[in-house]
């Protein structure tokens, strides 16, 4: 801790001396926030999320194993009086080896050289390489003399926002990523125009695009709402039509049934002597 404090004060003294020495040259100092840049690189965010899913899975596995050990220990304590000395020692040895396996698994996943450390390093390294290249370009184009990393071990006791070039670095990283994805000439020309804009101009364009997308989204929501209202009205009218149609069909059915009933009654009330006369003539 003392070493770090002394190192920080040494750097501050060196910067003060350097700035006073090169004051006539107009020395330029900038800094970046690596954590901020990492959070805003889509590829890193996605991979980080996938890694976090793995970490949670490893933790669940370890917790399940620890729970099993706890159950083994509980069972042994409950049955100890019923077991021989040899059986007790054998069960304790099983618990010992189980705990050892869990510890080894924890070290494998979360130890100093474990999977989490290795995968984090693999995850961060490509982005750090991109940041390094982008910092070199910004420093060269903007004529910076020194650029520091705010999130590094060398703590910055104070940093003015106007010296923060994180957005410029992030902008260059995103542009490089976009170049790799472009195919058509139109897209490449559009990117070339955007690359001529600085960070402030880029933010203005982004804000305009965001506002346009917001308006488009609101318009689409309004159209969806109107469509839903029209569909609802149509559904109500369709239901009313079906109900009226069902009533008419029912009424027609009743009339038809009534007519059929009358016909049947008339047919059943035909005088029976007409049949008898026909029978006498046959005799």
C-alpha positions as CSV (number, residue, x, y, z in Angstrom):
1,X,0.0,0.0,0.0
2,X,2.8,2.4,0.9
3,X,4.6,1.6,-2.3
4,X,1.5,2.4,-4.3
5,X,1.0,5.7,-2.5
6,X,4.7,6.7,-3.0
7,X,4.4,5.7,-6.7
8,X,1.3,7.9,-7.1
9,X,3.0,10.9,-5.6
10,X,6.1,10.2,-7.6
11,X,4.0,10.2,-10.8
12,X,2.2,13.4,-9.8
13,X,5.5,15.1,-9.0
14,X,6.9,13.9,-12.4
15,X,3.9,15.2,-14.2
16,X,4.1,18.5,-12.4
17,X,7.7,18.8,-13.3
18,X,7.1,17.7,-16.9
19,X,4.2,20.1,-17.3
20,X,6.2,23.0,-16.0
21,X,9.2,22.0,-18.1
22,X,7.2,21.7,-21.3
23,X,4.7,24.5,-20.6
24,X,5.9,26.5,-23.5
25,X,5.2,23.5,-25.8
26,X,1.5,23.3,-24.7
27,X,1.7,19.7,-23.4
28,X,-1.5,17.7,-23.8
29,X,-2.6,15.0,-21.4
30,X,-5.7,12.7,-21.7
31,X,-7.1,9.6,-20.1
32,X,-9.5,6.8,-20.8
33,X,-11.8,4.7,-18.7
34,X,-11.3,1.1,-19.7
35,X,-14.3,-0.1,-17.7
36,X,-16.6,2.4,-19.5
37,X,-15.2,1.3,-22.9
38,X,-15.6,-2.4,-22.2
39,X,-19.2,-1.9,-21.1
40,X,-20.0,-0.2,-24.4
41,X,-18.4,-2.6,-26.8
42,X,-21.3,-5.0,-27.9
43,X,-19.0,-8.0,-28.5
44,X,-17.5,-7.7,-25.0
45,X,-21.0,-7.2,-23.4
46,X,-22.4,-10.3,-25.1
47,X,-19.4,-12.5,-24.3
48,X,-19.4,-11.2,-20.7
49,X,-23.0,-12.1,-20.3
50,X,-22.3,-15.6,-21.6
51,X,-19.4,-16.0,-19.1
52,X,-21.6,-14.8,-16.3
53,X,-24.1,-17.6,-17.2
54,X,-21.3,-20.1,-16.9
55,X,-20.2,-18.7,-13.5
56,X,-23.7,-19.0,-12.1
57,X,-23.9,-22.6,-13.3
58,X,-20.5,-23.4,-11.6
59,X,-21.8,-21.8,-8.4
60,X,-25.0,-23.9,-8.5
61,X,-22.9,-27.0,-8.9
62,X,-20.7,-26.2,-6.0
63,X,-23.6,-25.3,-3.7
64,X,-25.3,-28.6,-4.6
65,X,-22.1,-30.5,-3.7
66,X,-21.7,-28.6,-0.4
67,X,-25.3,-29.5,0.4
68,X,-24.6,-33.2,-0.2
69,X,-21.6,-33.0,2.2
70,X,-23.7,-31.3,4.8
71,X,-26.3,-34.1,4.5
72,X,-23.5,-36.7,4.8
73,X,-22.2,-35.1,7.9
74,X,-25.7,-34.8,9.4
75,X,-26.5,-38.5,8.7
76,X,-23.2,-39.5,10.3
77,X,-23.9,-37.5,13.4
78,X,-27.4,-39.1,13.7
79,X,-26.1,-42.6,13.2
80,X,-22.7,-42.4,15.0
81,X,-23.9,-44.2,18.1
82,X,-25.1,-47.1,15.9
83,X,-21.9,-47.5,13.9
84,X,-18.6,-49.2,14.7
85,X,-15.4,-47.2,14.9
86,X,-14.3,-48.5,11.5
87,X,-17.5,-47.5,9.9
88,X,-17.4,-44.0,11.4
89,X,-13.8,-43.6,10.2
90,X,-14.8,-44.8,6.7
91,X,-17.7,-42.3,6.6
92,X,-15.5,-39.5,7.8
93,X,-13.0,-40.4,5.1
94,X,-15.7,-40.2,2.5
95,X,-16.7,-36.7,3.7
96,X,-13.1,-35.6,3.7
97,X,-12.5,-36.7,0.1
98,X,-15.8,-35.2,-1.0
99,X,-14.8,-31.8,0.6
100,X,-11.4,-32.1,-1.1
101,X,-13.0,-32.7,-4.5
102,X,-15.2,-29.6,-4.0
103,X,-12.2,-27.5,-3.0
104,X,-10.3,-28.7,-6.1
105,X,-13.3,-27.9,-8.3
106,X,-13.5,-24.4,-6.8
107,X,-9.9,-23.8,-7.5
108,X,-10.3,-25.1,-11.0
109,X,-13.2,-22.7,-11.7
110,X,-12.4,-19.7,-9.5
111,X,-8.8,-20.0,-8.5
112,X,-5.9,-17.6,-9.5
113,X,-5.3,-19.7,-12.6
114,X,-8.8,-21.0,-12.9
115,X,-11.3,-21.0,-15.8
116,X,-12.9,-17.7,-14.7
117,X,-9.5,-15.9,-14.7
118,X,-8.4,-17.5,-18.0
119,X,-11.7,-16.8,-19.8
120,X,-11.9,-13.2,-18.5
121,X,-8.3,-12.6,-19.8
122,X,-9.3,-14.1,-23.2
123,X,-12.4,-11.9,-23.2
124,X,-10.7,-8.7,-22.4
125,X,-7.5,-9.1,-24.4
126,X,-9.0,-8.5,-27.9
127,X,-10.8,-5.4,-26.7
128,X,-7.7,-4.1,-25.0
129,X,-5.8,-4.6,-28.3
130,X,-8.5,-2.6,-30.1
131,X,-8.3,0.1,-27.4
132,X,-4.5,0.3,-27.7
133,X,-4.7,0.8,-31.5
134,X,-7.5,3.4,-31.1
135,X,-5.6,5.3,-28.4
136,X,-2.5,5.4,-30.7
137,X,-4.6,6.9,-33.5
138,X,-6.4,9.4,-31.3
139,X,-3.1,10.5,-29.7
140,X,-1.5,10.9,-33.1
141,X,-4.4,12.8,-34.7
142,X,-5.2,15.0,-31.7
143,X,-1.5,15.5,-30.7
144,X,-1.7,14.1,-27.2
145,X,1.6,13.8,-25.3
146,X,0.3,11.4,-22.5
147,X,-2.8,9.2,-22.2
148,X,-3.5,7.3,-19.0
149,X,-6.0,4.6,-18.0
150,X,-8.3,5.9,-15.3
151,X,-9.3,2.3,-14.2
152,X,-5.7,1.1,-13.9
153,X,-3.9,0.5,-10.6
154,X,-2.2,3.9,-10.8
155,X,-5.0,5.8,-9.2
156,X,-5.9,9.3,-10.6
157,X,-6.7,11.6,-7.6
158,X,-8.4,14.0,-9.9
159,X,-9.5,14.0,-13.6
160,X,-11.3,16.7,-15.5
161,X,-13.9,15.5,-17.9
162,X,-12.5,17.6,-20.7
163,X,-9.5,15.4,-20.8
164,X,-11.5,12.1,-21.0
165,X,-11.1,10.7,-24.5
166,X,-12.9,7.4,-23.8
167,X,-15.8,8.3,-26.2
168,X,-13.3,9.1,-29.0
169,X,-11.6,5.7,-28.5
170,X,-14.9,3.9,-28.3
171,X,-16.0,5.7,-31.5
172,X,-13.0,4.5,-33.4
173,X,-13.4,0.9,-32.2
174,X,-17.1,1.0,-33.3
175,X,-16.1,2.4,-36.7
176,X,-13.5,-0.3,-37.2
177,X,-16.1,-2.9,-36.3
178,X,-18.6,-1.4,-38.8
179,X,-16.0,-1.4,-41.6
180,X,-15.6,-5.2,-41.2
181,X,-19.4,-5.6,-41.6
182,X,-19.9,-3.4,-44.7
183,X,-20.5,-4.8,-48.1
184,X,-22.1,-2.2,-50.4
185,X,-20.5,1.0,-51.7
186,X,-23.4,3.0,-50.3
187,X,-22.8,1.8,-46.8
188,X,-19.1,2.4,-47.1
189,X,-19.7,6.0,-48.3
190,X,-22.1,6.6,-45.4
191,X,-19.4,5.3,-43.0
192,X,-16.8,7.6,-44.5
193,X,-19.1,10.6,-44.0
194,X,-19.7,9.6,-40.4
195,X,-15.9,9.1,-39.8
196,X,-15.4,12.8,-40.7
197,X,-17.5,13.8,-37.7
198,X,-16.0,14.3,-34.2
199,X,-17.5,12.9,-31.0
200,X,-19.9,15.8,-30.4
201,X,-21.1,15.7,-34.0
202,X,-21.5,12.0,-33.8
203,X,-23.6,12.4,-30.7
204,X,-25.8,15.0,-32.4
205,X,-26.4,12.6,-35.3
206,X,-27.0,9.7,-32.9
207,X,-29.5,11.9,-31.0
208,X,-31.3,12.8,-34.3
209,X,-31.4,9.2,-35.3
210,X,-32.7,8.2,-31.9
211,X,-35.4,10.9,-32.1
212,X,-36.4,9.7,-35.6
213,X,-36.6,6.1,-34.4
214,X,-38.6,7.2,-31.4
215,X,-41.1,9.1,-33.7
216,X,-41.3,6.1,-36.0
217,X,-41.9,3.8,-33.0
218,X,-44.6,6.1,-31.7
219,X,-46.2,6.2,-35.1
220,X,-46.1,2.4,-35.4
221,X,-47.6,2.1,-31.9
222,X,-50.4,4.6,-32.9
223,X,-51.1,2.6,-36.1
224,X,-51.2,-0.6,-34.1
225,X,-53.5,0.9,-31.6
226,X,-55.9,2.1,-34.3
227,X,-55.8,-1.3,-36.0
228,X,-56.6,-2.9,-32.7
229,X,-59.5,-0.5,-32.2
230,X,-60.8,-1.3,-35.7
231,X,-60.4,-5.0,-35.2
232,X,-62.3,-4.7,-31.9
233,X,-65.2,-2.8,-33.6
234,X,-65.3,-5.3,-36.4
235,X,-65.3,-8.1,-33.9
236,X,-68.3,-6.6,-32.1
237,X,-70.2,-6.0,-35.3
238,X,-69.4,-9.5,-36.5
239,X,-70.7,-10.9,-33.2
240,X,-73.9,-8.8,-33.5
241,X,-74.4,-10.0,-37.1
242,X,-73.9,-13.6,-36.1
243,X,-76.4,-13.3,-33.3
244,X,-79.0,-11.7,-35.6
245,X,-78.3,-14.4,-38.2
246,X,-78.7,-17.1,-35.6
247,X,-82.0,-15.6,-34.5
248,X,-83.3,-15.4,-38.0
249,X,-82.4,-19.0,-38.7
250,X,-84.0,-20.1,-35.5
251,X,-87.2,-18.2,-36.4
252,X,-87.2,-19.7,-39.9
253,X,-86.7,-23.1,-38.4
254,X,-89.6,-22.6,-36.1
255,X,-91.9,-21.5,-38.9
256,X,-90.9,-24.4,-41.0
257,X,-91.4,-26.8,-38.1
258,X,-94.8,-25.2,-37.5
259,X,-95.9,-25.7,-41.1
260,X,-94.7,-29.3,-41.1
261,X,-96.7,-29.9,-37.9
262,X,-99.9,-28.5,-39.5
263,X,-99.4,-30.6,-42.6
264,X,-99.0,-33.7,-40.5
265,X,-102.1,-32.9,-38.5
266,X,-104.2,-32.4,-41.6
267,X,-102.9,-35.7,-43.0
268,X,-103.8,-37.5,-39.8
269,X,-107.3,-36.0,-39.7
270,X,-108.4,-37.5,-43.2
271,X,-111.9,-39.1,-42.8
272,X,-111.6,-42.9,-42.3
273,X,-115.0,-43.7,-44.3
274,X,-113.3,-43.0,-47.6
275,X,-111.1,-46.0,-46.9
276,X,-114.1,-48.1,-45.9
277,X,-116.0,-47.3,-49.1
278,X,-113.1,-48.5,-51.2
279,X,-113.1,-51.7,-49.3
280,X,-116.9,-52.4,-49.9
281,X,-116.5,-51.9,-53.6
282,X,-113.8,-54.6,-53.6
283,X,-116.2,-57.0,-51.9
